[in-house]
């Protein structure tokens, strides 16, 4: 039985990361799955992370976000996944939809 790698995965990084960081962190998994998945497409979020980033401006510039959080009513700053208020998702949603719609080959899965 022969199995040829034909699947493509869209890879969505986490908060304050970017596509290159996610590619590096997922290296061992991608190696283990290379016989099944031919293509890994890593995207960068369209906006800069505004919380929990390094103080060094150059390092902070590579920290991206799909959405950012706003402080809670009491001023508490939380990670976007825990926030009750977020901003910027509409921008990311449009970017993702446009990217997937424009891709002629399509995707068999999403890794996030």
MDTraj code that builds the backbone (N, CA, C; nanometers):
import mdtraj as md
import numpy as np

residues = "UNK UNK UNK UNK UNK UNK UNK UNK UNK UNK UNK UNK UNK UNK UNK UNK UNK UNK UNK UNK UNK UNK UNK UNK UNK UNK UNK UNK UNK UNK UNK UNK UNK UNK UNK UNK UNK UNK UNK UNK UNK UNK UNK UNK UNK UNK UNK UNK UNK UNK UNK UNK UNK UNK UNK UNK UNK UNK UNK UNK UNK UNK UNK UNK UNK UNK UNK UNK UNK UNK UNK UNK UNK UNK UNK UNK UNK UNK UNK UNK UNK UNK UNK UNK UNK UNK UNK UNK UNK UNK UNK UNK UNK UNK UNK UNK UNK UNK UNK UNK UNK UNK UNK UNK UNK UNK UNK UNK UNK UNK UNK UNK".split()
xyz = np.array([
    [0.0844, -0.1171, 0.0000],
    [0.0000, 0.0000, 0.0000],
    [0.0892, 0.1237, 0.0000],
    [0.0615, 0.2122, -0.0924],
    [0.1371, 0.3361, -0.1012],
    [0.0472, 0.4525, -0.0650],
    [0.1015, 0.5425, 0.0114],
    [0.0275, 0.6632, 0.0480],
    [0.1120, 0.7826, 0.0072],
    [0.0561, 0.8671, -0.0738],
    [0.1289, 0.9852, -0.1192],
    [0.0769, 1.1083, -0.0464],
    [0.1689, 1.1921, -0.0075],
    [0.1320, 1.3147, 0.0631],
    [0.0554, 1.4065, -0.0310],
    [-0.0682, 1.4339, 0.0054],
    [-0.1497, 1.5213, -0.0789],
    [-0.2189, 1.6305, 0.0009],
    [-0.2159, 1.6212, 0.1308],
    [-0.2908, 1.7170, 0.2116],
    [-0.2144, 1.8483, 0.2294],
    [-0.2932, 1.9548, 0.2459],
    [-0.2395, 2.0884, 0.2741],
    [-0.3059, 2.1406, 0.4004],
    [-0.2259, 2.1993, 0.4869],
    [-0.2787, 2.2550, 0.6111],
    [-0.2486, 2.4041, 0.6178],
    [-0.3480, 2.4792, 0.6608],
    [-0.3325, 2.6210, 0.6887],
    [-0.2959, 2.6324, 0.8365],
    [-0.1882, 2.7027, 0.8657],
    [-0.1371, 2.7102, 1.0024],
    [-0.1519, 2.8518, 1.0566],
    [-0.2232, 2.8618, 1.1677],
    [-0.2561, 2.9896, 1.2298],
    [-0.1829, 2.9980, 1.3650],
    [-0.0918, 3.0920, 1.3767],
    [-0.0111, 3.1045, 1.4986],
    [-0.0924, 3.1613, 1.6152],
    [-0.0353, 3.1518, 1.7334],
    [-0.0978, 3.2027, 1.8540],
    [-0.0650, 3.3495, 1.8786],
    [-0.1178, 3.4006, 1.9879],
    [-0.1008, 3.5415, 2.0237],
    [0.0456, 3.5753, 2.0493],
    [0.0869, 3.6908, 1.9997],
    [0.2228, 3.7422, 2.0151],
    [0.3266, 3.6512, 1.9506],
    [0.2849, 3.5816, 1.8445],
    [0.3754, 3.4996, 1.7650],
    [0.3630, 3.5445, 1.6203],
    [0.4238, 3.4696, 1.5298],
    [0.4080, 3.4929, 1.3872],
    [0.4261, 3.3602, 1.3148],
    [0.4074, 3.3626, 1.1847],
    [0.4161, 3.2388, 1.1076],
    [0.5507, 3.1702, 1.1184],
    [0.6594, 3.2470, 1.1154],
    [0.7924, 3.1863, 1.1267],
    [0.8137, 3.1209, 1.2627],
    [0.7656, 3.1853, 1.3686],
    [0.7771, 3.1255, 1.5024],
    [0.7001, 2.9935, 1.5086],
    [0.5799, 2.9936, 1.4522],
    [0.4970, 2.8726, 1.4547],
    [0.5612, 2.7622, 1.3715],
    [0.6199, 2.7995, 1.2582],
    [0.6892, 2.7005, 1.1744],
    [0.8003, 2.6341, 1.2558],
    [0.8780, 2.7130, 1.3268],
    [0.9879, 2.6604, 1.4075],
    [0.9360, 2.5696, 1.5187],
    [0.8332, 2.6159, 1.5903],
    [0.7793, 2.5383, 1.7027],
    [0.7127, 2.4084, 1.6587],
    [0.6661, 2.4026, 1.5356],
    [0.5948, 2.2834, 1.4895],
    [0.6835, 2.1889, 1.4080],
    [0.8123, 2.2136, 1.4069],
    [0.9036, 2.1357, 1.3239],
    [0.9004, 1.9855, 1.3462],
    [0.9027, 1.9418, 1.4701],
    [0.9042, 1.7972, 1.4958],
    [0.7718, 1.7323, 1.4553],
    [0.6611, 1.8025, 1.4741],
    [0.5322, 1.7480, 1.4325],
    [0.5245, 1.7391, 1.2794],
    [0.5704, 1.8439, 1.2128],
    [0.5678, 1.8425, 1.0668],
    [0.6555, 1.7309, 1.0114],
    [0.7689, 1.7086, 1.0749],
    [0.8580, 1.6008, 1.0318],
    [0.7888, 1.4657, 1.0468],
    [0.7189, 1.4462, 1.1589],
    [0.6493, 1.3194, 1.1831],
    [0.5356, 1.2961, 1.0839],
    [0.4778, 1.4026, 1.0319],
    [0.3626, 1.3912, 0.9413],
    [0.3977, 1.4145, 0.7945],
    [0.5268, 1.4229, 0.7626],
    [0.5652, 1.4598, 0.6259],
    [0.5190, 1.3599, 0.5203],
    [0.4934, 1.2366, 0.5568],
    [0.4448, 1.1402, 0.4573],
    [0.2960, 1.1603, 0.4267],
    [0.2262, 1.2345, 0.5111],
    [0.0832, 1.2553, 0.4910],
    [0.0478, 1.3958, 0.4462],
    [0.1268, 1.4933, 0.4854],
    [0.0931, 1.6327, 0.4561],
    [0.2034, 1.6924, 0.3708],
    [0.1671, 1.7333, 0.2501],
    [0.2678, 1.7829, 0.1563],
    [0.2989, 1.9308, 0.1747],
    [0.2032, 2.0065, 0.2277],
    [0.2224, 2.1507, 0.2303],
    [0.1654, 2.2101, 0.3586],
    [0.2464, 2.2907, 0.4232],
    [0.2063, 2.3644, 0.5432],
    [0.2146, 2.5116, 0.5077],
    [0.1044, 2.5826, 0.5160],
    [0.1006, 2.7242, 0.4809],
    [0.0860, 2.8044, 0.6098],
    [0.1884, 2.8815, 0.6421],
    [0.1914, 2.9596, 0.7656],
    [0.1602, 3.1052, 0.7334],
    [0.0577, 3.1577, 0.7979],
    [0.0186, 3.2971, 0.7776],
    [0.0632, 3.3829, 0.8950],
    [0.0799, 3.5111, 0.8676],
    [0.1032, 3.6098, 0.9729],
    [-0.0258, 3.6864, 0.9976],
    [-0.0602, 3.7054, 1.1229],
    [-0.1764, 3.7872, 1.1580],
    [-0.1537, 3.9299, 1.1079],
    [-0.2609, 4.0027, 1.0783],
    [-0.2461, 4.1347, 1.0177],
    [-0.2212, 4.2509, 1.1142],
    [-0.2165, 4.2247, 1.2438],
    [-0.1968, 4.3358, 1.3371],
    [-0.0946, 4.3005, 1.4444],
    [-0.0377, 4.4015, 1.5031],
    [0.0618, 4.3817, 1.6087],
    [-0.0081, 4.3501, 1.7409],
    [0.0522, 4.2596, 1.8163],
    [0.0030, 4.2304, 1.9511],
    [0.0281, 4.3528, 2.0383],
    [-0.0683, 4.3868, 2.1216],
    [-0.0512, 4.5062, 2.2046],
    [-0.0310, 4.4752, 2.3531],
    [-0.0271, 4.3504, 2.3877],
    [-0.0066, 4.3092, 2.5270],
    [0.0916, 4.1922, 2.5298],
    [0.1604, 4.1793, 2.6420],
    [0.2472, 4.0648, 2.6667],
    [0.3529, 4.0456, 2.5576],
    [0.4176, 4.1560, 2.5191],
    [0.5228, 4.1513, 2.4183],
    [0.6552, 4.1920, 2.4826],
    [0.7673, 4.1553, 2.4226],
    [0.8975, 4.1942, 2.4784],
    [0.9128, 4.3466, 2.4808],
    [0.9943, 4.3950, 2.5718],
    [1.0177, 4.5394, 2.5807],
    [1.1031, 4.5897, 2.4645],
    [1.1862, 4.5041, 2.4088],
    [1.2696, 4.5413, 2.2953],
    [1.1805, 4.5680, 2.1738],
    [1.1836, 4.6902, 2.1188],
    [1.0950, 4.7246, 2.0065],
    [1.1102, 4.6337, 1.8849],
    [1.2330, 4.5919, 1.8563],
    [1.2547, 4.5045, 1.7407],
    [1.1891, 4.3679, 1.7622],
    [1.2050, 4.3125, 1.8813],
    [1.1419, 4.1834, 1.9126],
    [0.9906, 4.1981, 1.9184],
    [0.9422, 4.3070, 1.9730],
    [0.7981, 4.3301, 1.9843],
    [0.7327, 4.3429, 1.8470],
    [0.8055, 4.3951, 1.7487],
    [0.7503, 4.4145, 1.6149],
    [0.7116, 4.2832, 1.5483],
    [0.7747, 4.1729, 1.5873],
    [0.7426, 4.0437, 1.5266],
    [0.6308, 3.9709, 1.6012],
    [0.5776, 4.0316, 1.7048],
    [0.4694, 3.9717, 1.7836],
    [0.3355, 4.0181, 1.7257],
    [0.2655, 3.9259, 1.6630],
    [0.1426, 3.9597, 1.5925],
    [0.0203, 3.9023, 1.6621],
    [-0.0969, 3.9505, 1.6206],
    [-0.2214, 3.9067, 1.6841],
    [-0.3337, 3.9019, 1.5813],
    [-0.4231, 3.8053, 1.6013],
    [-0.5446, 3.7965, 1.5195],
    [-0.6488, 3.8932, 1.5740],
    [-0.6407, 3.9202, 1.7043],
    [-0.7215, 4.0245, 1.7688],
    [-0.6509, 4.0639, 1.8969],
    [-0.6842, 4.1770, 1.9492],
    [-0.6262, 4.2250, 2.0742],
    [-0.7355, 4.2453, 2.1774],
    [-0.6949, 4.2459, 2.3024],
    [-0.7920, 4.2656, 2.4094],
    [-0.7932, 4.4107, 2.4539],
    [-0.9024, 4.4488, 2.5126],
    [-0.9121, 4.5773, 2.5789],
    [-0.9169, 4.5487, 2.7281],
    [-0.8675, 4.6405, 2.8087],
    [-0.8742, 4.6178, 2.9539],
    [-1.0194, 4.5978, 2.9990],
    [-1.0374, 4.5118, 3.0991],
    [-1.1698, 4.4932, 3.1579],
    [-1.2120, 4.6220, 3.2289],
    [-1.3356, 4.6284, 3.2725],
    [-1.3904, 4.7488, 3.3354],
    [-1.3057, 4.7971, 3.4534],
    [-1.2446, 4.7025, 3.5240],
    [-1.1628, 4.7421, 3.6394],
    [-1.0177, 4.7734, 3.6009],
    [-0.9882, 4.7733, 3.4700],
    [-0.8539, 4.8059, 3.4226],
    [-0.7621, 4.6868, 3.4097],
    [-0.8093, 4.5690, 3.4441],
    [-0.7279, 4.4483, 3.4359],
    [-0.6976, 4.4155, 3.2900],
    [-0.5709, 4.3905, 3.2621],
    [-0.5295, 4.3518, 3.1275],
    [-0.5160, 4.1999, 3.1248],
    [-0.5848, 4.1369, 3.0331],
    [-0.5805, 3.9909, 3.0208],
    [-0.5450, 3.9535, 2.8776],
    [-0.5028, 3.8308, 2.8606],
    [-0.4746, 3.7795, 2.7260],
    [-0.6034, 3.7834, 2.6442],
    [-0.5912, 3.8000, 2.5130],
    [-0.7111, 3.8090, 2.4291],
    [-0.8079, 3.6912, 2.4439],
    [-0.7571, 3.5716, 2.4618],
    [-0.8454, 3.4560, 2.4752],
    [-0.9323, 3.4636, 2.6003],
    [-0.8901, 3.5401, 2.7000],
    [-0.9644, 3.5518, 2.8248],
    [-1.0406, 3.6837, 2.8368],
    [-1.0230, 3.7701, 2.7403],
    [-1.0814, 3.9031, 2.7467],
    [-1.2317, 3.9010, 2.7196],
    [-1.3025, 3.9898, 2.7843],
    [-1.4450, 4.0056, 2.7587],
    [-1.4692, 4.1044, 2.6455],
    [-1.3656, 4.1830, 2.6118],
    [-1.3739, 4.2795, 2.5032],
    [-1.2527, 4.2601, 2.4129],
    [-1.2774, 4.2511, 2.2852],
    [-1.1660, 4.2375, 2.1925],
    [-1.1860, 4.3306, 2.0741],
    [-1.0770, 4.3615, 2.0099],
    [-1.0802, 4.4478, 1.8926],
    [-0.9926, 4.3885, 1.7829],
    [-1.0331, 4.4093, 1.6601],
    [-0.9510, 4.3698, 1.5473],
    [-0.9848, 4.2384, 1.4812],
    [-1.0737, 4.1579, 1.5388],
    [-1.1043, 4.0289, 1.4780],
    [-1.1607, 4.0462, 1.3375],
    [-1.2403, 4.1492, 1.3149],
    [-1.3013, 4.1693, 1.1828],
    [-1.1953, 4.1825, 1.0743],
    [-1.0857, 4.2504, 1.1061],
    [-0.9752, 4.2663, 1.0104],
    [-0.9146, 4.1299, 0.9771],
    [-0.8892, 4.0508, 1.0802],
    [-0.8292, 3.9184, 1.0607],
    [-0.9239, 3.8244, 0.9881],
    [-1.0511, 3.8287, 1.0255],
    [-1.1501, 3.7424, 0.9606],
    [-1.1542, 3.7695, 0.8101],
    [-1.1570, 3.8958, 0.7727],
    [-1.1589, 3.9310, 0.6299],
    [-1.0322, 3.8825, 0.5604],
    [-0.9167, 3.9021, 0.6246],
    [-0.7911, 3.8585, 0.5662],
    [-0.7901, 3.7069, 0.5438],
    [-0.8355, 3.6314, 0.6443],
    [-0.8383, 3.4856, 0.6330],
    [-0.9345, 3.4389, 0.5239],
    [-1.0530, 3.4967, 0.5212],
    [-1.1514, 3.4590, 0.4184],
    [-1.0975, 3.4903, 0.2790],
    [-1.0418, 3.6098, 0.2616],
    [-0.9857, 3.6477, 0.1316],
    [-0.8717, 3.5547, 0.0915],
    [-0.7866, 3.5186, 0.1871],
    [-0.6740, 3.4297, 0.1570],
    [-0.7229, 3.2920, 0.1132],
    [-0.8148, 3.2353, 0.1891],
    [-0.8658, 3.1017, 0.1563],
    [-0.9412, 3.1039, 0.0238],
    [-1.0220, 3.2064, 0.0013],
    [-1.0963, 3.2168, -0.1252],
    [-1.0030, 3.2292, -0.2456],
    [-0.8914, 3.2978, -0.2296],
    [-0.7981, 3.3194, -0.3401],
    [-0.7076, 3.1989, -0.3657],
    [-0.6984, 3.1089, -0.2704],
    [-0.6100, 2.9932, -0.2839],
    [-0.6761, 2.8895, -0.3741],
    [-0.6135, 2.8594, -0.4853],
    [-0.6725, 2.7675, -0.5832],
    [-0.6675, 2.6219, -0.5404],
    [-0.5728, 2.5857, -0.4545],
    [-0.5567, 2.4453, -0.4161],
    [-0.6426, 2.4040, -0.2976],
    [-0.6864, 2.4984, -0.2177],
    [-0.7678, 2.4662, -0.1014],
    [-0.6862, 2.4033, 0.0108],
    [-0.7521, 2.3840, 0.1233],
    [-0.6867, 2.3276, 0.2413],
    [-0.7665, 2.2092, 0.2932],
    [-0.6938, 2.1117, 0.3460],
    [-0.7574, 1.9929, 0.4030],
    [-0.7719, 2.0030, 0.5523],
    [-0.7071, 2.1011, 0.6129],
    [-0.7165, 2.1165, 0.7566],
    [-0.6553, 2.2472, 0.8015],
    [-0.6802, 2.2793, 0.9277],
    [-0.6263, 2.3994, 0.9897],
    [-0.5564, 2.3567, 1.1183],
    [-0.4360, 2.4070, 1.1369],
    [-0.3614, 2.3842, 1.2603],
    [-0.3499, 2.5180, 1.3302],
    [-0.4029, 2.5257, 1.4509],
    [-0.3992, 2.6520, 1.5243],
    [-0.3578, 2.6262, 1.6683],
])
top = md.Topology()
chain = top.add_chain()
for i, resn in enumerate(residues, 1):
    res = top.add_residue(resn, chain, resSeq=i)
    for name in ("N", "CA", "C"):
        top.add_atom(name, md.element.get_by_symbol(name[0]), res)
traj = md.Trajectory(xyz[None], top)
